[in-house]
Amino acid sequence: MDAPTLPISPAGRSDLTHHLHPYTQLRQLEREGPLVIVRGDGVNVFDEHGNGYIEGMAGLWCASLGFSEKRLADAAYRQMTTLPYYHSFSGKVPGPVAALVDKLIEWAPVPMGRVLFANSGSEANDTAFKLVRYYNNARGRPLKKKIIARNKGYHGVTMAAASLSGLPMMHQHFDLPLPDVVRVSCPHFYQFGLPGETEAQFVDRLAQELEDTIQREGPETVAAFIAEPVQGAGGVVVPPAGYFAKVQAILKKHDILLIADEVITGFGRLGQPFGTQVFDLKPDMITVAKMLTSAYVPMSALYVSDQIYQAVADASAAVGVFGHGYTYSGHPLACAVALETLRIYEDDRIVDHVREVAPRLQDGLRKFASHPLVGQARGLGLIGALELAADPAQRKPFEPARGVGAYFVRRAQAHGLIVRVLGGDIIAFSPPLVITEAEIDAMLARTELALADTWEWVR
Ligand code: PLP
C-alpha cells in the first residue's frame, strides 16, 4: 500500500480519536487518518484542503441529485420552520405524509396497497422480515417463516437485515445469521459459472438449486425470497437473462412471497423507475431508501401489497394495535425532502436522462475490458463495475491480501475520483443520476489513469 497522500489534519485527528467508523479497516485508518469531506457541488465533493473529487459512487449509491440541490435545501427549511416533527402513532399523522404516500403509490412499479416508513434500508428490510412473520401468522400458517436470500446479497446491518445479507464479514463475530434464513447461490455467471457451462445452463442450475432448497426445507416452511434486482454491494451483479423469470415461477408454485430490495435500484438508477420493471418482477413487498430523498435526509419505505395489508390489519385488530413503528416513521422533514426529490425526478425527467447518458458510462467501462487488469466490465444504467483479475483469460482473481482493488481506489482518489472497492477487487461505479456525459468522460479518464498506475504497481 502506498503512503497516505495527505497529512492528518486536526479534524481528522479528532475523528480518529473518538469515532468508530462503519465499514472500515480500523487499524489501517488509525495509521492513515480519514479523508475529511467538507463541501459538495454538483457531482463533486471537496476535502478540507480544497481538493475536488468526482463522487463516482454518489456517496453510497444514494446522492442521486448530486451534492448541491437547492430545491431540497429549501424544502427542508420550509418544513423545519412549519412543523419540524410529528409522528404517525395512534391515529395521528404529520401533514406531509399524505402527499408523499400518494406520490409513492403513483411511482409504484406494480399495484401496491400501503407504504410503511422507516429511516434506513436496513430498517425497511428488517420490517419486511417481521411482516413476513405477521402475515403468515395472520393467515394461520405459523410454520411458513423462512426467508431465502442469496449469497453476496446486501440488505443492511440490523440483526435481521444482516442475516439476510450474504457476505461473511457481516456475520463473523456477530453470531449471525439468525435462524429462518436459507441461502442460495449468487447469479454471477462470471465468477460462478462452471467451465463449459452456458449462461442459460447456469440459470437452469440456479433454478434447480432453488427448487431443491425449497423441497429440502419443506415448502410449507418457506415464506419469502428476497433479492436486489441488481446486486450492489455484493459486486454489481446483473443477473443473466431469464434468471428472475425462472425464480418467480418457482416462488409462485410454492406460494412464496417476493421481496424486491430496491434500495439501490429504486428511482431510476437502471434507466427504469425500478428494477422491478427492468426484470419484470411481481414483488409482494418492495423496500426503498437512498435515492428516495437523494440521501439528503434519512428515510426508507416498505411497500406492501393490499393482500398483505389486509391480513395484517385483520390480525392487528385481534391484538388491538399493529405493534410496530419508529419514532421517526414518516418524519415530516424526510417527507418534505422525499416529495421534493420525486418532483425533481419528474420535472427534470431524471429517468429519461439516465437512459440517455447510461451508454456513455457502459460503453466507456466496456472499453476497459481489454485492459490486462480487467476480468470483466459490466453494468446497467448508471451502475457499473470493473472486476480486476490476476489472469483475466482464466478469470483468476488476485490474492485478496494484495489489496489490488484498494490500491486502485487510492490512485483514483489521487486523480480526483472517488469510487469503491467491493470484495473480490471489484471497482464499483454509481454516480449521481444528474451526471452529464462530459462528467462521465472525466470519470472514465480518471479511471484510466488509476488503471495505469495500478498496472504499473502489480506487474
Ligand atoms: N439494501 C441494499 C440493496 C443496500 O445497498 C443497502 C445499503 O447499501 C441496504 C439495503 C441498507 O441500507 P442502509 O445502509 O440505509 O441501512
Boltz pocket constraint, residues with backbone or C-beta under 6 A from the ligand:
constraints:
  - pocket:
      binder: B
      contacts: [[A, 60], [A, 119], [A, 120], [A, 121], [A, 122], [A, 123], [A, 125], [A, 154], [A, 155], [A, 156], [A, 157], [A, 228], [A, 232], [A, 233], [A, 261], [A, 262], [A, 263], [A, 264], [A, 289], [A, 290]]
      max_distance: 6.0
